[in-house]
Amino acid sequence: MRAGAYYLDKEGLSSRINTAELDRNARTITFCNTGHWAATDWFVLSEVAGFDNVAMYDGSMAAWTISDSRPVQLARRGLERLQEALD
């Protein structure tokens, strides 16, 4: 990964979202361990990428996955593909 902070334009964000192969028609819920990245992800998916069915879970991933009955959607190739896009 790159050191330091950088910003992506709308085209760069869209490219990375497309690489993750998320289903635009599925209910998408952003999350993280503390809430700040979940809020950023919600904003990018909802307001920049135009996903219509996005919500933010204000709890943590650890709290969500306590129950095996709660769904989790990952990129089709999993997190490795998203990591490749960020590198």
C-alpha positions in Angstrom: 0.0 0.0 0.0 1.0 3.6 -0.5 2.1 5.6 2.4 0.3 8.9 3.2 -3.1 10.2 2.2 -4.3 10.9 -1.3 -7.7 11.7 -2.9 -9.4 10.1 -5.8 -11.6 11.9 -8.3 -15.0 10.5 -9.2 -13.6 8.4 -12.0 -11.0 6.9 -9.7 -13.6 6.0 -7.1 -15.9 4.5 -9.7 -13.1 2.4 -11.1 -12.3 0.9 -7.6 -16.0 0.3 -6.9 -16.4 -1.5 -10.2 -13.3 -3.6 -9.4 -15.0 -4.8 -6.2 -17.9 -6.1 -8.3 -20.6 -5.2 -5.8 -24.2 -5.9 -6.8 -25.8 -2.4 -7.3 -29.2 -3.9 -6.9 -28.5 -5.7 -3.6 -29.0 -4.0 -0.2 -25.5 -2.7 0.7 -24.6 -1.9 4.3 -21.3 -0.2 5.1 -19.5 -1.0 8.3 -16.1 -0.8 10.0 -14.8 -1.2 13.5 -15.3 2.4 14.7 -17.7 4.1 12.3 -15.6 6.7 10.5 -14.8 4.5 7.5 -18.3 3.2 7.3 -19.5 6.8 7.0 -17.0 7.5 4.2 -18.0 4.3 2.4 -21.7 5.1 2.7 -21.0 8.6 1.2 -19.0 7.3 -1.7 -21.4 4.5 -2.6 -24.6 6.5 -2.1 -23.6 10.0 -3.2 -20.8 9.5 -5.6 -21.4 6.0 -7.2 -25.2 6.4 -7.1 -26.1 3.1 -5.3 -29.8 3.4 -4.3 -30.0 0.9 -1.5 -27.1 1.8 0.8 -27.2 2.0 4.6 -24.6 2.4 7.3 -24.4 0.0 10.3 -23.2 2.1 13.2 -22.0 -1.0 15.2 -18.8 -2.9 14.6 -18.1 -5.8 12.4 -17.4 -7.8 15.5 -20.9 -7.1 16.9 -22.6 -7.9 13.5 -20.9 -11.2 13.0 -21.7 -12.6 16.5 -24.7 -14.2 14.9 -24.2 -16.5 11.9 -27.6 -15.5 10.6 -26.5 -12.0 9.6 -25.5 -11.7 5.9 -22.2 -10.4 4.6 -21.5 -9.6 1.0 -17.9 -9.4 -0.2 -16.4 -8.7 -3.6 -16.8 -11.8 -5.8 -13.1 -12.6 -5.5 -13.1 -11.5 -1.9 -11.0 -8.8 -0.2 -7.8 -9.7 -2.3 -9.3 -8.0 -5.3 -10.2 -4.9 -3.5 -6.6 -4.8 -2.0 -5.2 -5.2 -5.5 -7.2 -2.1 -6.6 -5.8 -0.1 -3.8 -2.2 -1.0 -4.4 
